[in-house]
């Protein structure tokens, strides 16, 4: 779902908890957390497409304890997160575990228990965006992707195809029945992010930059950023 004009983002719908609560989350290859506002966030979070997630309404919900070996930051007895993004917005909150599945209940997709984030604060674009939260698809997010794919992925491949309105996402390979490939695909190794070498930038038919270095493909932002060195290359 989504578009480049009104929403300025592309998102998927997931059901979280038991019974499932709908959350729309931006597809973001530039980060690794899947998180959204909880009901306790109040005015520190914005108004989005979906109501805030209500932990007390889910029978399978549990907070992630600070004593969990995977927890790297604590707030009291709870495991916390705080992320600031390049354009200046930020999210912070507490981790929890619950069931997640892709799409609506009628599809009867498989559920899986994963770590998720419960926002206690949003700033700037996170507070004003239409979708409720974010789904990070970085290297630390394979548990969420495997949950959506209904089991272990044969190949750790994520394929995104964006149109002016909507698009498609395929996990574990490339579904060419949805997204016909007009030219042979070119691959680069995954190196702690979705990076690729950019050989040239053109404006119309004119080359304005050449050999500008590596860029990260970040599906969660509407901006393109250059370093000062790249800008003067």
ChimeraX attribute file (.defattr): number of C-alpha atoms within 10 A of each C-alpha:
attribute: neighborCount
match mode: 1-to-1
recipient: residues
	/A:1	19
	/A:2	20
	/A:3	16
	/A:4	14
	/A:5	9
	/A:6	9
	/A:7	14
	/A:8	13
	/A:9	23
	/A:10	24
	/A:11	25
	/A:12	19
	/A:13	18
	/A:14	19
	/A:15	20
	/A:16	27
	/A:17	24
	/A:18	15
	/A:19	13
	/A:20	18
	/A:21	20
	/A:22	23
	/A:23	26
	/A:24	24
	/A:25	25
	/A:26	27
	/A:27	24
	/A:28	22
	/A:29	22
	/A:30	21
	/A:31	21
	/A:32	18
	/A:33	23
	/A:34	22
	/A:35	26
	/A:36	29
	/A:37	31
	/A:38	21
	/A:39	16
	/A:40	16
	/A:41	17
	/A:42	13
	/A:43	12
	/A:44	13
	/A:45	23
	/A:46	20
	/A:47	16
	/A:48	18
	/A:49	14
	/A:50	18
	/A:51	15
	/A:52	24
	/A:53	23
	/A:54	16
	/A:55	21
	/A:56	11
	/A:57	13
	/A:58	17
	/A:59	12
	/A:60	15
	/A:61	18
	/A:62	14
	/A:63	18
	/A:64	20
	/A:65	19
	/A:66	18
	/A:67	12
	/A:68	10
	/A:69	7
	/A:70	10
	/A:71	15
	/A:72	11
	/A:73	13
	/A:74	15
	/A:75	12
	/A:76	9
	/A:77	11
	/A:78	18
	/A:79	22
	/A:80	23
	/A:81	20
	/A:82	13
	/A:83	12
	/A:84	11
	/A:85	13
	/A:86	11
	/A:87	12
	/A:88	10
	/A:89	14
	/A:90	17
	/A:91	25
	/A:92	20
	/A:93	23
	/A:94	22
	/A:95	24
	/A:96	20
	/A:97	18
	/A:98	20
	/A:99	22
	/A:100	25
	/A:101	26
	/A:102	22
	/A:103	17
	/A:104	14
	/A:105	15
	/A:106	6
	/A:107	9
	/A:108	10
	/A:109	17
	/A:110	15
	/A:111	20
	/A:112	19
	/A:113	17
	/A:114	18
	/A:115	19
	/A:116	22
	/A:117	26
	/A:118	28
	/A:119	26
	/A:120	22
	/A:121	22
	/A:122	22
	/A:123	16
	/A:124	13
	/A:125	14
	/A:126	22
	/A:127	22
	/A:128	14
	/A:129	17
	/A:130	22
	/A:131	25
	/A:132	28
	/A:133	29
	/A:134	25
	/A:135	27
	/A:136	24
	/A:137	25
	/A:138	17
	/A:139	18
	/A:140	12
	/A:141	18
	/A:142	16
	/A:143	17
	/A:144	24
	/A:145	22
	/A:146	18
	/A:147	21
	/A:148	20
	/A:149	19
	/A:150	15
	/A:151	13
	/A:152	14
	/A:153	15
	/A:154	10
	/A:155	9
	/A:156	14
	/A:157	12
	/A:158	14
	/A:159	13
	/A:160	14
	/A:161	11
	/A:162	16
	/A:163	12
	/A:164	9
	/A:165	14
	/A:166	15
	/A:167	16
	/A:168	15
	/A:169	16
	/A:170	16
	/A:171	18
	/A:172	16
	/A:173	14
	/A:174	16
	/A:175	14
	/A:176	9
	/A:177	7
	/A:178	12
	/A:179	16
	/A:180	9
	/A:181	11
	/A:182	6
	/A:183	6
	/A:184	6
	/A:185	6
	/A:186	5
	/A:187	7
	/A:188	9
	/A:189	9
	/A:190	12
	/A:191	9
	/A:192	9
	/A:193	18
	/A:194	19
	/A:195	15
	/A:196	16
	/A:197	12
	/A:198	14
	/A:199	11
	/A:200	12
	/A:201	13
	/A:202	10
	/A:203	8
	/A:204	7
	/A:205	6
	/A:206	8
	/A:207	10
	/A:208	12
	/A:209	16
	/A:210	15
	/A:211	12
	/A:212	18
	/A:213	15
	/A:214	13
	/A:215	15
	/A:216	15
	/A:217	15
	/A:218	19
	/A:219	21
	/A:220	20
	/A:221	18
	/A:222	10
	/A:223	9
	/A:224	9
	/A:225	11
	/A:226	11
	/A:227	10
	/A:228	8
	/A:229	9
	/A:230	14
	/A:231	12
	/A:232	10
	/A:233	12
